[in-house]
Amino acid sequence: MTNNFALIGAGGYIAPRHLQAIRDTGNRLVAALEKSESVRILDRHFDNVSFFVEFERFDLHAVA
């Protein structure tokens, strides 16, 4: 069974390890939040991740 994940703090120190773990266990990252727009690590691990820099937009996406 594949699970969907959302990540808050996608540019943080531990984020690459979380991304690797999500991918290695066969799961999907569907949304990520980071205040800086310069997060390129997501592209190395996943395609089609909805990326947000504002929590309000991230929150609306996660609820939908």
Buried (B, 14 or more C-beta within 10 A) or exposed (E): EEEEBBBBBBBEEEBBEBBEEBBEEEBBBBBBBBEEEEBEBBEEBBEEBBBBEEEEBBEEBBEE
